[in-house]
Amino acid sequence: MMLVEYCKSYFYQIAVFSDTTQLLCKRSPIFTQNYLKNIERLWKQALQQPLKKGYKFICGNYSIADVATYPWVAIYEFLGLTLDNYPNLKRWVEIVQQRPAMQRGMQVP
């Protein structure tokens, strides 16, 4: 669970430092690049690796780790990122986004 909290911290920070806060980005574009780099590192080390072992979900079975992490990964396009270099993560996103409960949850403002 600590891993999920660690990942969420970076996802939140990049959302804060993304293009939606134009003034901050104009002042400090290095923040954006730093956080994007860290997100990709987290994708590779924390998320891609367990999924690479053949797991369908982050911890093997669908769990709170998937529920808590999915919304932060699902905004990858908004952040200007791609999952093309992370095929297992991309597969995971596609599987999780098909779950009816996740679809309902993502509609909550």
N, C-alpha and C positions, 0 to 999 in steps of 0.2 A: 504494500500500500504506500510505503514511503516513496517508491519509485514513481508511482502515479502522481503524488503531490509534487515531486521534483519536476516531472514533465509538465504538469499543469502550470507551474510557476513560469517556465520559459514560454509556453504558449500564450499565457496571459501577457507577459511582457512584450512579446513581439506584436500582439494585437494592439497594445497601448502605443508602441513605438512605430506602428505601421503608417501607411499613407493617410489613414483616417485622422491622424493628428499632424496635419501639414506643417504647422509652425514648428513643432518639436523636431520633425524630420529635417526640415530645412536647416535648423540649428545644429543638429547632431545626427547626420546620416550614418555615422559609424556605429551608433547604437543599433540601428536597424540591421546593418550587415552582421554585427556581432551576434545578435539574437537569432537571425536567420541561420547563421553558421551553427549555433548551438542547437537549434531545433533539428537541423539535419543530422547533427551528431547524435542527438537523442533518438531520432528515428532509426538511425543505423544501429546504435548500441543497445538501446533499451527496448525498442519495439520490433525492429526487423529481426534481431537475433532469435528471440523466442519463437517468432512466427516461422523463421527459417528452419527450425527443428521439426517442422511439420504440424505445429500447433495450429488449430483453427482460430483460437482466441489467444489473447496475451498470456494468460495463465493456464492454458490448456482447455479449460471449460469456460463457457460464458460466465463472467463474474463482474463484480463492481469495478474491477480494473478496466474492463472494456467500456462499461457504462460511463465511467468518469473520464476516460481518455478520448473516447470517440469524438465528442463535440469539439475538442481542441485540435484534433487531427483533421476533422471534416472541413475546417475552414482553410485548408491548405491553398486553395485557389485564391481566396480573398487575400491571403498573405503573399501571393505572387510565387508560390512554390508549386512543385510538381511531384507526383509520386512515381514517375517513370523509372527512377533509379532504385525504387523500393517495391519490387513486385509483390512481395509477401504482405507488406503493409497495405498496398493498394487492394489486394485480395481481401484482406481483413476489413478495410473500409467498406468494400462492396458487400461483404457478408453482413456486417453489423448494420449498415444502413437499410438493409432489407427487412430487418426485424420490426414488426408492427409497433411494438412498444417504443422503440427508438424513433420511429417515424413520428409517433404522437408526441414524444418528448421534445423532439426538435422543432415542433410547431409552437411550443410554449414560448412566449416572448420573454 
